[in-house]
Amino acid sequence: PWSRVSVPWGRGCPGDVPGGSADGGKTVGIRAGHAGPAPCPPPGADRFRPPSRVGCGGLAEPRRPRPRPRPHRGAFPVTVVLSRRALNRATLARQHLGARVRMPAVAMAEHLVGMQAQAPWPPYTGLWTRIEGFRYEELVAALTGRRLVRVLLHRGTVHLVSAADCLALRPLLRPVLLRGHRAEVRAAFADEERIARLTREVLDARGPLTPAELGAALAERLSETPAKVLADVARMAFFLLQVPPRAVWGAGGATRYATARSWLGAEGRAAGLPELVRRYLTAFGPATVADVQAWCGLTRLREVTDAMPDLSRSRGEDGTALLDVPGAPRPGPGAPAPVRFLAEFDNVLLYLRRPQPHRAPGGPAAPLLEERPRPRHRAARRVRGGGVAGGEGDRHGDAAARAHGRRAERGRGGGDAARGVPGRAGRRTACGSRGGV
């Protein structure tokens, strides 16, 4: 420990100046237990480490109270830094986009915590690109067998989830559904309990109904509110599912709603927020708190993650704090990233375009997943080398796109992303754009 004592001028460090003490000496650093002066301590060394003993007969200043350490927000200090490429490969591995796996369709939907299904057919492509040997008949059987359902969930959009996840997630995410809707819908929510009760009565009496039929039936009893508004409030305030033949391959049909109790036999109990965060990180991590909130639509989740000491903490190249579950796959930046075809609205495309910090010349050219802005944002995308390398374009596109499509068909550019997609043969070709990590 360092002490501050007064010694005659000339016995201190080179460069000391007189006049620093009452006896004409200079206050310099003396290391306790040494016979003479030692080199001066670094600035502030004696500020927070009061001495317990003093050598050379010096007198120590009164002991100062030791300051309390500040608690680290997030429970653990962050030491690991993950590169963009390492984050990219971790995300591909969690999403099963690095290598296909043999897994039932229901288990894959549960692993991904739901698949975007606002259009009826993208889940078929999403499962095909992740599951080895996937056949569309498996998803059809799961839909008609009520093991997979289509329900309004994350961010107020339709998702394909397992029956168990539907019962656990729908009550948890219910507060998100009203947010962002027009004023007349929000105003009608003042009577949501009555609308929910009438919705149950109508559907129990008439069976599954289209939104127009449901709105008209409710308007017969609530004539002061437009039928379309009543239908919107009913599907958000009440636990409604989209039932087959909607999204059944080879059949299809209009959207028809049924109650969860009539279709699944229960209305479920809300899952816990910590469990939701862990499941998201298992499928999408490492990720920030903002990533979790953008995915599910809930807010103020930092309070939840700060109370989860079991999460691992790391940082990105730009200093962003990242969360993860211990033991989750991190294959490293050198892992291969084969060509994969992603359906439109795939969650990995919509919510993993992490912003790129300012880069020096010669630095990385793309964020985690990059996509050139296009008018047709719904188009499916082709991932190559960890980045979006192309999209679905018309057969009569420019010459470069047509040439890229021909190379893909010959197996030099597109690999399995350009063949085997159900229902798309002969209608679309791959359209190239720059990207990759």
Steps between C-alpha positions, in 0.01 A plus 500: 500500500607856434521768769522876482771628735711812520875458441773758449555627149753298307393157622200470273460422136683691225304802400345566845466863591526646852223664688261213530495466882514709814864406583633605161506148367306336223225246537615199300425131482658270760430127473411357840775295662785646285792693639490782252288674247369298208397618154192715502175306482278540196253788518211422731659183638440612858152630437313174554760285680561651845811359669482257789859567606773754419876451488784740578314659789260683274151591610212370293188695415176388665352190339235578243197277452536263207246582229238240426537327163232586250279206406544391140183535300433154366655316794828403328783695335525464125831368368433298182492691171327332205576601143223555248597181322486304826153640568395412147612139529340463843168623363519265201569207734213586736263535204620169349609688188858376519403135468163334462385278785262209535224634720119484499325808366328561834833490686657743251211745541546480877876552473445814290227617745261535209536567128367800311177387331314816400513350150388135493793337316832638640511251792528216249814659354635588845473141618632356173816711517574389858386136521670213320249311290203725583178424312206736484266218604652515849392860549157430354452213746611718793255776403203272449595299809501821711862457610597822318274805490493846344439776752558873549820532707828693478455864400135433417580276200390145423750231602509124462561347844445173679180454696696512827675825405172650387346447841809640678592795276164643395399617852852636557506705178140619516597855616696549176205448268322834549814710461519692172141442386279781379307712746157349430632153585659627822175675590303179449730326748320686776228237452736208441355278773156520345642441151696198624189353662292550185780357284501181705123471472500556122782256424364233734164524325613528136844341490809649326421827318687730263586851629215648294250247632618549858481879473151488353380266773638729771356811331152352537538545877738800506361715222679816618842360394597413139517128423866510388605669824313239701675220313842660564429545870369144530812338354725708728298504822387140479706183457428414133685261268508471122385148420538276191459487208689830524871435423442133415717420197290401201176622656516852637204714585386819663601594853258355752515556875419258781548536875800341666273312738303339217809417288757410768279429799657770721583871510842471655708670765755773431866397498760694698705778342838347602408178320402699189839678504690171536314342212564799277872493575511125435363559149641845415783580743732652584278806489430832666203587715376716213509193272276308739255790523487546121427131455214465748368857521525519880689787666700560819666161482831632634360471850430134425846424358678683783331260742626193308853427632517173307532684166849546357614850405723605212551794267497555128771675303308827533475467879137383500413289805393150396312236697508124452411172665798295621582199289322619185679428168776742398682333211751782454563747217658236276194274484361437150190690389331310217232635268155501655163620373294707745130559456347846499444646846744256662575633848875463453479751212262743664668538838870423464612785276718645773621851420862526392733745677722731300768287338849583385608443136542131437273406788204265482250598234175363638306485827403172657247433225493751218239569238496761227178706524241373253146609418378142553601458863284188525712303253681193624875524547800281435775495764855424391817540706297620798341794317203560275638440150185507292127516487207370308452689174291480186611282211523814285744680728829650388767295322718469810214352702417252224865399469523451876189282488652284227819456703290399800315241294832353385611476866778760486334791676180413676533140613193367673353848536388494137341161483244296684296790641137382500276667246761737356658296220484677165353822635789680669876520476758619748581869476851603606615777730818565693536386857657242724733506795 
